[in-house]
Amino acid sequence: MAATLNNLAVLYGKRGKYRDAEPLCKRALEIREKVLGSDHPDVAKQLNNLALLCQNQGKYEEVERYYQRALDIYESKLGQDDPNVAKTKNNLASAYLKQGKYGEAESLYKQVLTRAHEREFGSIDDKNKPIWQVAEEREENKNSLEDMQPYGEYGGWHKAAKVDSPTVTTTLKNLGALYRRQGKYEAAETLEDCALRSRKEEGGGKGGKGEGGSRRSRGAGAAAGTPGKGGGDGGGAGAAGRHRGSRESLDSVQYDEEQGAGIKTKIFHALGLNS
């Protein structure tokens, strides 16, 4: 019953019927809590869906509460390294961005990247820094970058991003977009280059070598850094100077359905709609 209610809520949500979807999602949550317990990972999944429905209605106080509770469940039951932890942090950061809470969003993105770094490269110290710290140092020393260590030698971070699934790649793009909003273009480009290299390696491309082809101009960065509505950071079509990832973290925010297309098709048919 909870799965059916959830999927119907997802269907409504994807059709923009958020007010119709919300009570269905809440009912599914009540059922899961009663049957599975309040701290079950499936409850956290339901909380993520409910938070997204509320986010689309501008109910940010509820959004933060639902995402935070989901995060607490995932961390306590599945551990810090479970992919759902990073995903939920990205989702919560998205809600912060929409409210202009850039400091809170930035902190979450850095948490994701720091943990990914520790998994791939070990404990952090002065000689083993997470990529966001490298990016900020490059921003701070942007007028003397020719004297710094070449970017490509910094820890093989594009490989780590590839290993860690799309979540870290998304986080790199999201934090890069946030840096652009703050006018930190060198820091933004550093993260975006990592994300771009990861995407190319995932696709089997040869673009991972060198950094010249993936650099964006400062002027384009300024345009992308203007806060926008809805999806976010100026990801306009066709502008070569704007990296495709320079948007808010809505790339990583999505509804979780219980089963495959079969249940969706059944729901469509029950509603008299074409799938």
Secondary structure as the mmCIF struct_conf table of DSSP 4:
data_model
#
loop_
_struct_conf.conf_type_id
_struct_conf.id
_struct_conf.beg_label_comp_id
_struct_conf.beg_label_asym_id
_struct_conf.beg_label_seq_id
_struct_conf.end_label_comp_id
_struct_conf.end_label_asym_id
_struct_conf.end_label_seq_id
HELX_RH_AL_P HELX_RH_AL_P1 ALA A 2 LYS A 14
TURN_TY1_P TURN_TY1_P1 ARG A 15 GLY A 16
HELX_RH_AL_P HELX_RH_AL_P2 TYR A 18 LEU A 36
TURN_TY1_P TURN_TY1_P2 SER A 38 ASP A 39
HELX_RH_AL_P HELX_RH_AL_P3 PRO A 41 GLN A 55
TURN_TY1_P TURN_TY1_P3 ASN A 56 GLY A 58
HELX_RH_AL_P HELX_RH_AL_P4 TYR A 60 LEU A 78
TURN_TY1_P TURN_TY1_P4 GLN A 80 ASP A 81
BEND BEND1 ASP A 82 ASP A 82
HELX_RH_AL_P HELX_RH_AL_P5 PRO A 83 LYS A 98
TURN_TY1_P TURN_TY1_P5 GLN A 99 GLY A 100
HELX_RH_AL_P HELX_RH_AL_P6 TYR A 102 PHE A 121
BEND BEND2 SER A 123 SER A 123
STRN STRN1 ASP A 125 ASP A 125
TURN_TY1_P TURN_TY1_P6 ASP A 126 LYS A 127
STRN STRN2 ASN A 128 ASN A 128
HELX_RH_AL_P HELX_RH_AL_P7 ILE A 131 GLU A 140
TURN_TY1_P TURN_TY1_P7 ASN A 141 ASN A 141
HELX_RH_3T_P HELX_RH_3T_P1 LYS A 142 ASP A 147
BEND BEND3 MET A 148 MET A 148
HELX_LH_PP_P HELX_LH_PP_P1 GLN A 149 PRO A 150
HELX_RH_3T_P HELX_RH_3T_P2 TYR A 151 GLU A 153
BEND BEND4 TYR A 154 TYR A 154
TURN_TY1_P TURN_TY1_P8 GLY A 155 GLY A 156
HELX_RH_AL_P HELX_RH_AL_P8 TRP A 157 VAL A 163
TURN_TY1_P TURN_TY1_P9 ASP A 164 ASP A 164
HELX_RH_AL_P HELX_RH_AL_P9 PRO A 166 ARG A 181
TURN_TY1_P TURN_TY1_P10 GLN A 182 GLY A 183
HELX_RH_AL_P HELX_RH_AL_P10 TYR A 185 GLU A 202
TURN_TY1_P TURN_TY1_P11 GLY A 203 GLY A 204
BEND BEND5 LYS A 206 LYS A 206
TURN_TY1_P TURN_TY1_P12 GLY A 207 GLY A 208
BEND BEND6 LYS A 209 LYS A 209
BEND BEND7 GLU A 211 GLU A 211
HELX_RH_3T_P HELX_RH_3T_P3 GLY A 212 SER A 214
HELX_LH_PP_P HELX_LH_PP_P2 ARG A 215 SER A 217
HELX_RH_AL_P HELX_RH_AL_P11 ARG A 218 ALA A 224
TURN_TY1_P TURN_TY1_P13 GLY A 225 GLY A 225
BEND BEND8 THR A 226 THR A 226
BEND BEND9 LYS A 229 LYS A 229
TURN_TY1_P TURN_TY1_P14 GLY A 230 GLY A 231
BEND BEND10 ASP A 233 ASP A 233
TURN_TY1_P TURN_TY1_P15 ALA A 237 GLY A 238
TURN_TY1_P TURN_TY1_P16 ALA A 240 GLY A 241
BEND BEND11 ARG A 242 ARG A 242
TURN_TY1_P TURN_TY1_P17 ARG A 244 GLY A 245
BEND BEND12 ARG A 247 ARG A 247
HELX_RH_3T_P HELX_RH_3T_P4 SER A 249 ASP A 251
TURN_TY1_P TURN_TY1_P18 SER A 252 SER A 252
HELX_LH_PP_P HELX_LH_PP_P3 TYR A 255 GLU A 257
BEND BEND13 GLU A 258 GLN A 259
HELX_RH_AL_P HELX_RH_AL_P12 ALA A 261 ALA A 270
TURN_TY1_P TURN_TY1_P19 LEU A 271 GLY A 272
#
